[in-house]
Amino acid sequence: MRRELQAPYGTARLRAKPTNAERCFVIADLPKFGEPIQNLTVPVGREAVLTCVINNLQTYKVAWLRVDTQTILTIQTHVITKNHRMTIAHVEGRAWVLRIRDVKESDKGWYMCQVNTDPMRNQIGYLNVVVPPNILDYPTSTDMVVREGSNVTLKCAASGSPTPSIMWRREGNEPVSAGATSLNSSTFSISRVNRLHMGAYLCIASNGIPPSVSKRVMLIVHFPPMIWIQDQLVGAALGQRLTLECQSEAYPRSINYWMKNDTIITQGKHFEPSIKEINNYKVVMKLTIKDINIADFGTYKCVVKNSLGETDGSIKVYRKCYRGNLRPSVHPTNSKRLFYIPSTTAMATSPPATTTVATTTEAVFRKNCQYPPHRVTVSDT
């Protein structure tokens, strides 16, 4: 007597109460899996290929299922699922190949190859989908503008599979914090920020799946102007060319100019103001005075202002000259000429006996001058 079993993919017939010999024959004659399903790791967007090898299939049928959702994907060479990215192929009479195009992260999970024997025979394989890192717009920080002295926290968040690690680095490999060029953390805090912290910071996310990605965050520090002057008292002689210099720091960028007697000095034949930017907040101001005349002596101001304040610095230019005009009347034969300039209390005194005077001098006194020492050596050249 025979009995029929309704299997999911067709009807199987077995003899009722088979003998031991018959039972052994039936077991030996059932389909067997030829090899395990290989677990796969596939980057998102690529194609995944799962292969199920079955020997001695006979008239039994093969199906692919998604384990976590208990969804039938294919039966024999027919695609059941509405997922158009999946196809099935029967290769070389014993391999059933499930292909998934343009793999998505949601395709990750266990897949089962099942044969409708009684009892059912199946084996499973795992599809792992890896995803390159992606930096999230939120809560990742955007460009920040802060006042000097305040506290700042930069944040970075990223998605991906495996979970990405995050590192902060300054553009140009400048130190991020005390002695460190990088910081492995999703958040980065600076206490009492100053102008030296201003610049671009890079949030870098990586998880071993190329490519790594980064986001550039600008930290802008606002502060009022400051001025440094190396020489606040400068001497110059008539006819000399002189350059005055001020260094300033300010952000937002400042307006810089020179003044004398409450009048702004502009570019011209006699004055040449210039500005050299050292970085985005530091500049060097220069004022060149060509062929100095009497009116050029006095106090000059370098002025720096921005939206947060204004400051200035002063440089005094004084007249510098000798006690006499040294005009030799006879050229000496030696390579150098040594002049003796008499002091104001000994104008008629002759030079000391130990001093050779090769020329005569005409002493001319000048007012408002600073005088050098009274012995002067002048080269022939």
C-alpha positions, 0 to 999 in steps of 0.5 A: 500500500502506498501513501502520498505526502504533499510537499511544498514543491510537489508530491512525494510517494512512499510505501506504507510501513516499508521494510528495513531494506526498502527504508535503507534504499529510500534514504540512500536514494534521496538528494544530497548536498554536494558542498556547503554554501560559502559565506560571502562578504560583498561591498554594497552596490556589487553582485552577490552569488550564492551557490547550492550544489545538489547531487541526485535531485531526481524529481525533487524541487529546489527553493531559495529562501530568506531565513529572517523573513521566511520569504520564498525567493525562487523555486527551481528556475522561477523567481517568486520574489518581486525583487527584480535584482534577484535571478536564479540559474541551474548550472551543470545539472547540479548547481543552483545559483542565486544572484543578487545585483546591486547589493544593498545593506538590507540584503545582509542575512542568512539564505537557505537552499531547501529541497522538498524531501520528507523531511525537508533538507536544507543548508544555509549561507550568510551574506555579509554586506559591507558599506564604506563610511559616510559622514552624516550631516547631522550631528557633524559640526559645520563651520564655526565662528567663536570669540577668543576665550570661549569653549568649543566642541567639534562633533563628527558622526559617520555611518557604515558597516562595520561601524567606522572609527573617527579621527580628528586632524588639523589641515597641514598636520599642525598639532590638534592638541598638546603635542598630538597631531591627531585625536581618535574621538568623535568629539573634540573639545578646546577650552579657552580657544585662541587665535592659534586654534583658528584654521581647518580641522578634518574629521576622517572616518574609516572602517577598512572598506575603501574609500575613507571619507573626511569632512573639513570644518573651519574654526574661525576665531574673532578677536579685536586688533593688536599691534606690535612695534619693534622700533618706536624711536627711529633716527634718519638723516636728510635725504635718507630713505626710511621704512617704518614697520608695524605688525598687527593681528585681528579677525575679522580682517582689519583695515590698516593705514598710516597717519601723521598729524591726524591725516591719513597717508596715501600712496604717492611719490614721497610715501609708499605704504604697503601691507603683507599678509602673513596668515589670515589674521596677521599682517605686516604694515610698512611705510617707506619715506623716500628722500626725507626732508624737514617736514617728514620728522615727527610722529607716525601712527599705524592704525588697525581696526575691525568690527570688534575694535580699533587700536594704533601704535606710534613711531617717532622719527627724529633727525639724525646728523653729525656735528659737522659736514666733513668735506676733505680738501686734500685726498690722502694717500693712505686707504682711509681718512681719519677726521677729528671733529672738535667738541663745542668747547674746543672749536679752535683746538688743534687735533691731538699730536697722535692723530693724523689729519689728512684734510681740513674740516668745516664745522657746521652746527645743526639744531634738533640733531642727535650726534654720533661719537666725535671720532669718525673713520671714513673709507676712501671708497 
